[in-house]
Amino acid sequence: MEEIKFKCIPVTQRYYSEESNYGVFVFHTKDDIPKYDAVPQDPFGGYVDENLKMSILAGNMQQLYIGSEYEVTATLDYNNKYKNYQYKPKSVVSVAPKTEEQQKMFLESIVTKRQAETLIEKYPNIVQDIIDGTDNVDLANLKGIGEHTYNLIKEKVLSNYVISDILVMLQPLGVTYNKIKKLISNEPNPTLLKEKLTENPYIMLQIKGFGFKTVDQLALKINPQIRVSAKRVYAFIENYLEELGNSSGHTWVNINTLENAVRDNLFDCMDIYKTIIENECKNESVFHIERDMEKNRIGLKRYYEKEESILDILKKLNSYDTLEVSNDDIKAGISKSESDQGFFLTEEQRLVVENSINSNVVIITGKAGSGKTSISRAILNVYKKAGYSISCCALSAMAAQRITEATGFPACTIHRLLGYSPKGFSFNHLDPLPSDVILVDECSMINVGIFHAILDAVQEGKKIIMCGDNRQLPPIGYGNVFCDILEFKNEFSIYRLTKVLRQAEKSGILMDANKIRGGIYPINGPELRIVNGELQDMIYMFRESREALQNIAIKTYMKTIEQEGMDSAVIITPRREKCGNSALEINKRITDLLFKPSEKHVQYGERTYYVGSKVMQTDNDYEKNVFNGEIGYIKNISDVEIDGKKSMQLEIEFKLGDQKKIVLYDKSELDQLDLAYAATCHKLQGSGIKNVIIIIDMTHYTLLDTCMLYTAITRAKKRCLLLAEPSAFKMCMTNNKSVSRHTWLSLQKGE
């Protein structure tokens, strides 16, 4: 399709979405374009240039400013719905305003006319000064323009004009405006970014959603000479090892496997690859390589160093004298725990509590119902009686809340405890946590990076207690620290609990979960309905129809929340989206049942949020002080004006234990929320919910294994309903792919 180039000035914004970057603008141009309308006469008799042409620009682009000039490359498209010709943009580049009048017109699209006049009067070349980075504005001399307003102006100037070179470079190559925005967020200096892109286009691999093949194609267009180069080989290997860590958790791979991958993808670069490996063996800069008689391994050096450091920190912590605790403290702590929980500790549990006092590094693991929580509570009470300060944490907000519910001790997320911000963690080895005793629960969830961060913040001579179940889902991300350190029995105090306590033996949930954990079928075969356990709390229902499974799940869920309340139940599914029985689709159906379309709501992508909707925070937001996994309810939705634009604001109440907080979200921030009637197993790991409904079918086949099923079932505290396609259940029972990860830490257990 023929590309058409012209200069234009937008005169009307018909539509623009900051979420999708899709916009529709009416524009005027003096250039020759094939299809256009005449500019209508001014009804008040004003002059209209007869050379002006009018048409529509519609497609994905940055937000255009009315009255500003743009250089456009577009294709002509006929819109059947509106019966008109439109120009579909491929590239839209701002032409910076030069004259005072042009600058004033641009500023008036951001601030008031009076504010624009005030700024131009004092600084007549302000737009160009901002572009050049030479703006030196004294806000005290600008009446009506504060720091917030000026920062808004500066942001709009930079986003509209300074990135034009990047747009010119990347948009013709097919890079979307959204991707360019992400790249600029990593390197906000456009001049420096352009230099970096020209020198090494593979920095685009930093953008989430860009794989090596896509970036490689773009890189070769930007700089064809890079085809046979060390930059290309390094980029491929680093990306290959990062993807391996993110998808499979491995921190190393056999060199022969890597060499085959390089040969398949970069055949012309094999000589360079061999040179890189030889050089890295002599002087490691990016990769760590180990060669021995059995295997040749390679991994990212930073992964290796983190795993090495974890082991070094643990050994160092364990080498210091332990905190002093008296026998009376031990007895009082155990007695307090027994009184709180309503039953006595077993002899085995008492021994674990007493022996744990002798080590600074304590590791507790065991199957469901084996007493991990009872032991943790008792140890914490011992140190509380002895007068020591205690901190408890877990990776997710739900896991932290469960610590508080189970032990009575306040808990928070690891990120909150360490004082997370975009710059990193506030607490580290230079500024350690003030706590004497730190309990970290659900450790199997924690990847290498976060595990290292928490250990790095423990003071010398203090105590860390790590609890978890090594047969639950492994971490999202690289490494398998908790499982690996369980093998260092000669180095640390490791307590493996294998016996299910008498209180748990009546529970079908716990007994069946532990059978599944061990790869033992808990049922004889699939039937329409099976009920297990003396408490009749573990229910199985098998159906061949995936639609039937979903209908049963939703019907059961709606009945349960009607009888026991909204927080009493959850639906667990392996996949977040892209299949019928995903969390997304189930949440949509439940939303339709709970609310009427006429009620006040906000539409964000495929999700609809109403007043009363149950939501989950899916990212850590240090500014809002709300963290991954926190559950809340929308209390109000209001129409607001933000930076001169109409938007919507959500007021959400989050509750963690007895504490409540109200957090405000603009519509543009809803990407960090999700509906929470249904969620993935990964999102709910570490939580405890009264009633759990699990759906598994063969559309989830890549995620089906015993770890996933065991983790899902053990989320239930009162009743569990497993709805399964028979073949999906069988696949869960025969797959255990989540257990084995190739890590540097696991190789050192025999050393």
Secondary structure, DSSP 8 states (H G I E B T S, - for coil): ---EEEEEEEEEEEEE-TTT-EEEEEEEESS--SS-EE----TT-----TT-EEEEEEEE-----TT-EEEEEEEEEEETTTTEEEEEEEEEEEE---SHHHHHHHHHTTS-HHHHHHHHHH-TTHHHHHHHT-----GGGSTT--HHHHHHHHHHHIIIIITHHHHHHHGGGT--HHHHHHHHHH---HHHHHHHHHH-GGGGGGSTT--HHHHHHHHHHH-GGGSSSHHHHHHHHHHHHHHHHHHH--S-EEHHHHHHHHHHH-GGGHHHHHHHHHHHHHS-SSEEEEE-SS-EEEEEHHHHHHHHHHHHHHHHHHHS------HHHHHHHHHHHHHHHTS---HHHHHHHHHHTT-SEEEEEE-TTSSHHHHHHHHHHHHHHTT--EEEEESSHHHHHHHHHHHSS-EEEHHHHTTEETTEES-SSSS----SEEEE--GGG--HHHHHHHHHTS-TT-EEEEEE-TTS---SSS--HHHHHTT-TTTSEEEEE-S--GGGTT-HHHHHHHHHHTT--SSSS--S-EEESTT--EEEEE-S-HHHHHHHHHHHHHHHHHHH-GGGEEEEES-SSSSTTSHHHHHHHHHHHH--TTS-EEEETTEEEETT-EEEE-S-BTTTTB-TT-EEEEEEEEEEEETTEEEEEEEEEEEETTEEEEEEEEGGGGGGEEE-SEEEHHHHTT--EEEEEEEE-GGGGGG-SHHHHHHHHTTEEEEEEEEE-HHHHHHHHH--TTS----HHHHTTT-
